[in-house]
């Protein structure tokens, strides 16, 4: 058997729950075992599988750790070190999420470079000691933003920087379809399968997060009113289409959207 454990401080319970939930299906698929317990201020996630399945499971573990570091810990790092300009909540949220997504592939490369899956991974030690080059890279990004914080007080300057960040985020998917009706967003993938379930509610914040997470090359955009901020910052990726064009894909019959 190959055994491996991931340890983190108890205060990172949300991260631990995310890691456990993401790894559980992969472990069960190869008939391995996974458990989680807390003791002495630490959360431990322990998993095991047949040695023949080690390479397969290591891939999934690496993917989950990469996501946690490059997304969750990066956002925590920005919250701690970035001097956010005085803007409204959606603008600041988009700015932070864009910085998290910016140069994502290089972040992942550095994480994978230093990630060694031996018997145990202590998340905080890995982040603070092994990933110094990654933290230095993030600090350079923060320094540029902080040094220009006065410049960013201008609405035009802030939006131009935001557009620059978003336009230079690597594509992670080909296409996303967005319909706005009755004051909420419905989001579909390139095959017109709804993202989330029929009870999922996407407001502007959730939509921005999903777009930056999936980073599509093209966003087919069908809205029954103008959404100025989102339409401006994602302008290079948006293709405006009518809701009737979505109806041709039969998504309205599947999900109850109304067409005019």
N, C-alpha and C positions, 0 to 999 in steps of 0.2 A: 504493500500500500504506500501511496505517496500522501503525506500529511503536510498541511500548511495552515498558518494562522495569521490573522490580521488583527493588530491591537491598536487601540486609540483611547484617548481620555474619555471619561464618561460624559463630559459636556458635549461631545460630538455624537450624541445619540442619533440625531437625524441622519448623519452621514452613515453611521453603523447600520441603521434600518435600511437605508438605500442600498448599501453594499450587499447586505444579506438578501434583500428582496430580488436584486438583480442576479445574484449568483445562484440562488436556490434552484431555479428551473434548470440551469446548465449542469449543476451538480446532480440533480435527480435524473436528468436525461441519460447520464452515463452510469447510473446506479451507484453514485457516491453518497457520502453523508456530509451534512453541514449542520452546525449548531452555533448558538451564540449565548454567551453568559457574561455577567458583570461581577467583578470582584476587585476590591482594593482600589477603587476609583478608575478602573480600566474596563473597557468593553473588549471582549475577545470573540472573534469570528473564526471558528475552526472548521476546516473542511478536509476531506480525505477521499481518495479514489484509487483505483487500480493503477499501477505504474504505467500500463499501456495507454491510459487515458490522460496522463499527466500533461503532455504537450497541448492537448485539446483544452483542458481546463485552465492551464496557464494562460492561454490566449484570452479566455473570458475574464480571468482575474486581472490581467494587464489592461484590458479595455475598461473595466470598471474603475480601477485605480487611476488610469489616465483621465477619465472623465471627472472623477472627484477632485483631483489636483488641479486640472486645467480649467475647471468651471467653478466648483464650490469654493476651493481654497483660494483661487485667484480672485473671486468676488470678495471674499473676506479680506484679502490683502488690499484690494482697492478701497474697501470701506474704511480700513484702518489708516491708509497712507495718502489717499487722494483728497485734495481740497476741491470739493465740488462747487462749481459756480452757482450763483443764485438763479435757478430756473424753476419752472413748474415741475410737478412730480413726474409726469410722463416723459418730459425732456431729460430729466436727470436719470430716470430709470433706463431710458433708451441709451443714453451716453454710457452708463456703467455697463450695460449688457453688451454694447458694441465693443467696449474696451476688453471685456472678458473674451469675446469671440475673435478679436483682432489677432492675427498671426497665430491662430489656433494650431495649425499643423506644425509649426516650429516648436510650440509649447509641448505638443504631444511627442515630437521627436526627442526632445531633451528628457522628458519624463521616462520614455522607453529606454533611452540610452543608459540611464542610471538605475533603472528598476531591475533588481535581481530577486527572483522568487525562490528563496532558500526555505528555511524552516519557518521563519517568522518575519513579518513586516510590521514595524512600529511606525504608524503613519506619520506622527509628529517628527520623529527622528529622521525619517526618510525625507520629509519636506524641508526641515530646517538645516540639515547637514549635507545630505547627498545632493540636494537640488539647489545649491548655491548659484550656479550659472543661470538657472531659471528665475530665481528671485532677483538676481541682478538685472536680468532682462526686463522683468516687470518694473523694477525700480526706475530704470531708464524711461520707460513709458510714463510712469507716474511723474517723474521729474519734468518731462516735456510738458505734460498737462498742467502741473502746478506752476511752472515758470511762466505759463501763458494764461494763468487764471484771470488776470485783469483783462486781457485781450478777449477772453471768452465771455465777458459780461455783455458784449454786443450780441444781439440776437442773430444778426447776419453772420458774424464770425463763428458763433457757436454752431449754427446750422451747417455752415460750410465744413467745419471740422467733422461734425457728425456724419455728414454725407461722405466725406473722404474716408472715414473709418469704415463705414458700411460698404462703400463701393469697393474697398480693398480687402474685405473678408473673403477668404477662399470659398468657392462653391462647395457645398456638401450634399446637394441634391439638385435635380434638374428642374423641377417644376412644382409649384404650389398653387392651389386654387382657393380663392377667398371670396365669399359672398357675405355682404352686410345687409341684414334685414331685421326689422323690428328691434333696432338698437342693440343687436348682438352679431358677432361674427361666426360664420360657419366655415371651417377650414377643411380642405380636402387635399389628398396627395395627388400625384400625377395620374393615378388610375381612377380618380374620383371616388376614392374610399375616404369616408370621413375620418379625420384625425380626432381622437377622443371618442366618446360615444354620444348618443343622441341627447344626453343630458349635460354634455360638456358646454360650459358657457365661456366664450372667449370675449373678454372686453379688450380695450386697446392695449393694456399692459400685457395680458396673456398672449395677444396676437404678436406684439413686438418680440416677446420672448421666444415664441415658436418660430417666427421668421428667422431670427438670428441664430437659433439653435439648428434649424434645418438649412439655413443659408442657401435658398434656391437660386438657380440661375435666372429663372423667370417666375413672376407672380401674376397669374391671371386674376384680375381685380374687377369684381362686379359689385358695386355698392349703390344703394338708392339715395345716397347723399354724399357730399364731399367730406373727406377726412383729411384736412389740410396738412397736418404735421406728418402723419404717416405717409401720405402721398408724396410729400416733398422729400423726406429723407430716404425713401426707398425708390425714388423716381426712376433710376436707371434699370430697375428690375421689374417695374410694373408694366403690365399690358392691360389697358382698360377695355373691358368687353361688356356686353349686355347680359342681363340675367337670363334672357331667352337662349343664349348660347350654352349656358349651363344646363338648361332644361333639355337640350338635345342629348346630353350625356346621361339622362334619366336619373340624375341625382335628386331631383325634386320629388320624384315618385318614391324614392328610397327614404328620404329624410323629411318630407313634408314641407319643403321650401315653397314659397308662393312666388309665382311669376306673373308679370303684368302683360 
